[in-house]
């Protein structure tokens, strides 16, 4: 493991949070799937799996990187929680 992985993990978490915010505001034009359809959920679930892989990889690393690894793990877990909440919101508020 190295610092690049920690930076990549933090960037992935920030991207995931940005994806949720963007998906809540705009439909996915030009795609067979629209915002209220299955495509968006599928994209979010795919990103959840990617986040879980990065979190798992960082948790196995023994190097602390001055506390930055733990902070990156925390932020990635928060990003995953946000994606779970986005799916739950969509489920409870139905299609538009």
PyMOL commands that set and color helices and strands:
alter all, ss='L'
color gray80, all
select helices_A, chain A and resi 3-25+38-60+65-93
alter helices_A, ss='H'
color red, helices_A
deselect
rebuild
show_as cartoon
